[in-house]
Amino acid sequence: MPEKLDRITVDPSVCLGQPTIRNTRITVSVILKMLAGGRSVEEILEAYPELEEEDVRQAVKYAAWVVAEEYHIVPGA
């Protein structure tokens, strides 16, 4: 895993092994979908008071790391 992502946990017995925030049942994907839907960090923190701003930052960093590790061959390129 890149840098310091100590707030992201993966446990096969929690949320089907999806990455979550600090052993909660709040998945990284939920946070990313909220951001993609136009929600602000403040709105996410209001919706999930157990989260901290650094949790949201690390969710985005984790997603960037995962995407950077994927390679796709584009035919004809």
Secondary structure as UniProt FT lines:
FT   TURN            6..7
FT   STRAND          8..9
FT   TURN            12..13
FT   HELIX           15..17
FT   STRAND          20..21
FT   TURN            22..23
FT   HELIX           28..36
FT   TURN            37..38
FT   HELIX           41..47
FT   TURN            49..50
FT   HELIX           53..68
FT   TURN            75..76
//
